[in-house]
Amino acid sequence: MALLVVLLVLAALTPLDADPQQVAAPPVPTGTQAEDASRDDDLALYDRVIERIEAGESYYDFVVEEQRARDYPVRPGFAVRLPTLAYIHAWLGEPGMIALALLLVLGSTWAWWRRLAEEPGGPRHRLLGTAFMLMGASLGLNRYFFVLHELWAGMLLGFAFGLHRPGRWGWSLAVAALALAIREHALPFVLLLGAMAAWRRDWKEAAAWAGLALAFLAVMVVHLSLVAPHVLASDPQSPPWLVLRGLSGWLGNIVLSSNLRWLPHPVAGSLVLLMALGWAGWKSPAGTTGAFLYLGYGLAFMIAGRANNFYWGAVVAPAMFVGLAFLPMALGSLVTSARRSW
């Protein structure tokens, strides 16, 4: 209890360092040059990439040139995104992406409605947990951010998590594979699910997740090999990602890349910790997985990522909201333990 109080005070006092204009972006602009100028630089780059693919060009023939022209780093090759989302966007167009986003939000909500009904302690919190899932996933309906890789990876991981069951993991694996093909930041989810399958001695499932991780590494090798011929020795190196931002890295990434960004920062930062507590207090396969998942990503965000990489938090933010449904149970357990200690 004492540790929780200290952490909540620290969360309330921790600055969430990012430009608010990058976070609370207006609806997607259309029509005029003045409106186009309001488009965020990152998103404008992805818009241009999609336009060139729609015009029939091959991604690897121009992507390095586009990033260089906008003073975006291309060294190391990891600074160049995988082409999956750009091709999906080019193939489906804006109406198709709107339909896909709606399907993912509804699919994630349905998946968690089903999973909460099957998990120990879940039925009592089913309605509230599903509502929190919908709240977390709803950011995916903001078409201003449709070109952002982390947005789609996060919605897909929330869906994959909801679909997963020990012993029933095929659809979860397929959805996670698509998330991984869009953004490599989904890899910790894949590794965690594989590690937990191995812990249960479900070697078939563990092998499937390991196979997905190995397939992804092979794809990344091909991706980097296609980027490398276009990189010049004169291209500057990307600034380091290992910057040790501490608590502000974790809280800032989740708050600024989710619907928590509309709340006062002291409240929003505290809610991130309470979400994690809710997951840790839910004694079930889903609760254990969620606790490891969100605390693990939290640690990663404290170590890696600059302030302008806050959008990485979108990879895990959507389903993290479900933990709030189990917060009363977790706090009740803490209070009971505290009374016993007296």
C-alpha positions in Angstrom: 0.0 0.0 0.0 2.8 2.4 0.9 4.6 1.6 -2.4 1.4 2.2 -4.3 0.9 5.6 -2.6 4.4 6.6 -3.4 4.1 5.6 -7.0 0.8 7.4 -7.5 2.3 10.6 -6.0 5.3 10.3 -8.4 3.0 9.6 -11.3 1.0 12.8 -10.5 4.2 14.9 -10.3 5.9 13.4 -13.3 5.9 15.6 -16.4 4.7 14.0 -19.6 7.1 15.6 -22.1 5.7 16.0 -25.6 4.3 18.7 -27.8 0.5 18.8 -27.1 0.0 19.8 -30.8 1.4 16.4 -31.8 -1.1 14.7 -29.6 -4.4 16.4 -29.9 -4.4 16.7 -33.7 -7.4 18.0 -35.5 -9.5 15.9 -37.9 -7.8 15.0 -41.1 -7.5 18.1 -43.3 -8.6 18.1 -46.9 -8.9 20.4 -49.8 -6.6 23.4 -49.5 -2.9 24.1 -49.2 -3.4 25.9 -45.9 -5.2 22.8 -44.5 -2.5 20.5 -45.9 0.2 22.5 -44.1 -1.4 21.6 -40.7 -0.6 17.9 -41.3 1.9 16.5 -38.9 5.4 15.9 -40.5 5.5 12.2 -39.8 2.0 11.7 -41.1 2.7 13.8 -44.2 5.6 11.5 -45.0 3.4 8.4 -44.7 0.8 10.1 -46.9 3.4 10.7 -49.6 4.6 7.1 -49.4 1.0 5.9 -49.9 0.5 8.3 -52.9 3.6 7.0 -54.6 2.6 3.3 -54.1 -0.9 4.2 -55.5 0.9 5.7 -58.5 2.5 2.3 -59.2 6.0 2.9 -57.7 7.8 0.3 -55.6 8.3 1.1 -51.9 12.0 0.4 -51.7 12.8 2.5 -54.8 11.8 5.7 -53.2 11.3 5.5 -49.4 14.8 6.3 -48.4 14.8 9.3 -50.8 11.6 10.6 -49.3 12.9 10.3 -45.7 16.1 12.0 -46.6 14.3 14.8 -48.3 12.4 15.5 -45.1 15.6 15.2 -42.9 14.4 12.0 -41.4 17.2 9.5 -40.5 17.7 6.4 -42.6 20.5 4.9 -40.6 20.2 2.4 -39.1 17.8 0.7 -41.5 15.3 0.2 -38.6 14.5 3.9 -39.0 12.7 2.9 -42.3 9.3 1.4 -41.6 8.1 -1.9 -43.0 6.0 -1.4 -46.1 3.0 -3.5 -45.0 0.7 -0.7 -43.8 1.5 1.6 -46.8 0.5 -1.2 -49.2 -2.7 -2.1 -47.3 -3.7 1.6 -47.3 -2.9 2.0 -51.0 -5.0 -1.1 -51.8 -8.0 -0.4 -49.6 -8.1 3.4 -49.9 -9.6 5.7 -47.3 -13.1 4.1 -47.2 -11.6 0.6 -46.9 -9.4 1.7 -44.0 -12.4 3.2 -42.2 -14.2 -0.1 -42.6 -11.2 -2.0 -41.4 -10.8 0.2 -38.3 -14.5 -0.2 -37.4 -14.2 -4.0 -37.8 -11.1 -4.1 -35.6 -12.7 -2.0 -32.9 -15.8 -4.1 -32.9 -13.8 -7.3 -33.2 -11.6 -6.4 -30.2 -14.7 -5.5 -28.1 -16.4 -8.8 -29.0 -13.2 -10.8 -28.3 -12.9 -9.3 -24.8 -16.6 -9.8 -24.2 -16.1 -13.5 -24.9 -12.8 -13.8 -23.0 -14.1 -12.1 -19.9 -16.9 -14.6 -19.8 -14.5 -17.5 -19.7 -11.8 -16.3 -17.3 -11.8 -16.8 -13.5 -13.4 -13.6 -12.0 -14.2 -12.3 -15.4 -18.0 -12.7 -15.6 -18.5 -10.3 -12.7 -16.5 -7.6 -14.5 -17.5 -8.5 -18.0 -19.7 -5.4 -18.8 -17.2 -2.9 -17.3 -14.2 -4.6 -18.8 -15.7 -4.6 -22.3 -16.6 -1.0 -21.9 -13.1 -0.1 -21.0 -11.8 -2.1 -24.0 -14.1 -0.1 -26.3 -12.8 3.1 -24.7 -9.2 2.1 -25.3 -9.8 0.9 -28.9 -12.0 3.9 -29.9 -8.9 6.0 -30.8 -8.5 3.7 -33.7 -11.5 5.3 -35.4 -9.7 8.7 -35.7 -8.8 8.7 -39.4 -6.3 11.5 -38.9 -4.0 8.8 -37.5 -4.8 6.0 -40.0 -1.3 6.2 -41.6 0.4 5.7 -38.1 1.8 2.2 -37.8 1.6 2.0 -34.0 -2.2 2.7 -34.1 -2.9 -0.4 -36.2 -0.4 -2.6 -34.4 -2.0 -1.7 -31.1 -5.5 -2.4 -32.3 -4.4 -5.8 -33.7 -2.5 -6.7 -30.5 -5.6 -5.9 -28.4 -7.6 -8.1 -30.7 -5.0 -10.9 -30.6 -4.9 -10.8 -26.8 -8.6 -11.0 -26.6 -8.7 -14.0 -29.0 -6.0 -16.0 -27.2 -6.8 -18.9 -24.9 -4.3 -21.4 -23.5 -4.6 -24.3 -26.0 -6.6 -22.2 -28.5 -4.3 -19.8 -30.1 -4.5 -20.1 -33.9 -6.5 -16.9 -34.6 -4.5 -15.0 -32.1 -1.3 -16.0 -33.8 -2.6 -14.9 -37.2 -3.7 -11.5 -35.9 -0.4 -10.9 -34.0 1.5 -11.8 -37.2 -0.2 -9.0 -39.0 0.6 -6.6 -36.1 4.2 -7.7 -36.3 4.3 -7.2 -40.1 3.2 -3.6 -39.5 5.4 -2.6 -36.6 8.3 -4.5 -35.0 7.3 -3.2 -31.6 4.8 -6.0 -31.5 7.6 -8.5 -31.0 7.6 -8.5 -27.2 3.9 -9.6 -27.2 4.8 -12.6 -29.5 7.8 -13.5 -27.3 5.7 -13.3 -24.1 3.0 -15.5 -25.4 5.6 -18.0 -26.5 7.3 -17.9 -23.1 4.1 -18.4 -21.2 3.2 -21.3 -23.5 6.5 -22.9 -22.7 5.9 -22.3 -18.9 2.6 -24.2 -19.3 4.6 -26.9 -21.2 2.5 -26.4 -24.2 5.3 -27.1 -26.6 3.1 -26.9 -29.7 2.0 -23.4 -29.0 5.5 -22.3 -27.8 6.9 -23.6 -31.1 4.3 -21.7 -33.1 5.1 -18.4 -31.4 8.8 -19.1 -31.7 8.3 -19.8 -35.4 6.5 -16.5 -35.9 9.4 -14.7 -34.2 11.9 -16.4 -36.4 9.9 -15.7 -39.5 9.8 -12.0 -38.5 13.5 -11.9 -38.1 14.0 -13.3 -41.6 11.6 -10.7 -43.0 13.6 -7.9 -41.2 16.8 -9.2 -42.7 15.2 -8.9 -46.1 13.8 -5.5 -45.3 17.2 -4.2 -44.2 18.9 -5.6 -47.2 16.5 -3.8 -49.5 17.0 -0.5 -47.7 20.8 -0.7 -47.5 21.7 -0.1 -51.2 19.8 3.3 -51.0 21.6 4.5 -47.9 24.6 6.8 -48.4 27.7 7.1 -46.2 26.9 10.8 -45.8 23.4 10.1 -44.3 23.4 11.0 -40.6 22.9 8.4 -37.9 19.6 8.4 -36.1 19.7 9.9 -32.6 20.0 7.2 -29.9 16.8 5.5 -28.7 18.3 4.4 -25.3 17.7 7.6 -23.4 16.5 6.4 -20.0 13.5 8.7 -19.6 12.3 6.8 -16.5 8.7 7.0 -15.3 7.9 9.9 -17.7 8.8 7.5 -20.6 6.2 4.9 -19.5 3.4 7.3 -18.4 4.0 9.8 -21.2 3.9 7.1 -24.0 0.6 5.6 -22.7 -1.2 8.9 -21.9 -0.2 10.8 -25.0 -1.1 8.0 -27.4 -4.5 7.1 -25.9 -7.7 8.7 -24.9 -6.2 9.5 -21.5 -4.6 12.5 -23.2 -7.8 14.5 -22.6 -7.5 14.2 -18.8 -5.3 16.4 -16.6 -1.8 14.9 -16.7 -1.6 14.1 -12.9 -4.9 12.1 -13.2 -3.9 10.4 -16.5 -0.5 9.4 -15.3 -1.9 7.9 -12.1 -4.5 5.9 -14.1 -1.7 4.2 -16.1 -0.3 2.8 -12.8 -3.8 1.8 -11.7 -4.4 0.0 -15.0 -1.3 -2.1 -14.4 -2.4 -2.7 -10.8 -5.8 -4.0 -12.0 -4.1 -6.5 -14.3 -1.8 -7.7 -11.6 -4.7 -8.1 -9.2 -6.7 -10.3 -11.6 -5.7 -13.9 -10.8 -6.3 -15.6 -14.1 -4.4 -16.5 -17.3 -5.4 -13.3 -18.9 -4.5 -11.3 -15.8 -1.1 -12.8 -15.5 -0.4 -12.3 -19.2 -1.6 -8.7 -19.0 0.5 -7.9 -15.9 3.7 -9.2 -17.6 2.8 -7.6 -20.9 2.1 -4.0 -19.6 4.7 -3.9 -16.9 7.2 -5.3 -19.5 6.4 -2.6 -22.0 6.4 -0.1 -19.2 10.0 -1.0 -18.4 10.9 -0.9 -22.0 9.5 2.6 -22.4 11.4 3.8 -19.3 14.6 2.7 -20.9 14.1 3.3 -24.7 12.4 5.9 -26.8 12.9 9.7 -27.0 10.1 12.1 -26.0 9.1 12.5 -29.7 8.6 8.7 -29.8 5.6 8.9 -27.4 3.3 7.3 -30.1 5.0 3.9 -29.4 2.6 3.7 -26.5 -0.2 3.1 -29.0 1.1 -0.4 -29.5 -0.2 -1.5 -26.0 -2.6 1.2 -24.9 -6.0 -0.1 -26.3 -6.4 -3.3 -24.2 -4.5 -1.9 -21.2 -7.7 0.0 -20.3 -9.4 -3.4 -19.4 -7.2 -3.5 -16.2 -9.3 -0.7 -14.7 -12.3 -3.1 -14.4 -10.3 -5.2 -12.0 -8.9 -2.3 -10.0 -11.5 -2.5 -7.1 -10.6 -6.2 -6.7 -6.9 -5.4 -6.6 -7.3 -2.6 -4.2 -9.5 -4.7 -2.0 -6.8 -7.4 -1.8 -4.2 -4.7 -0.8 -6.5 -3.4 1.9 -7.1 -6.9 3.3 -3.4 -7.7 3.3 -2.6 -4.3 5.0 -5.2 -5.1 7.8 -3.7 -8.5 8.4 -0.3 -7.0 8.8 -1.5 -4.8 11.6 
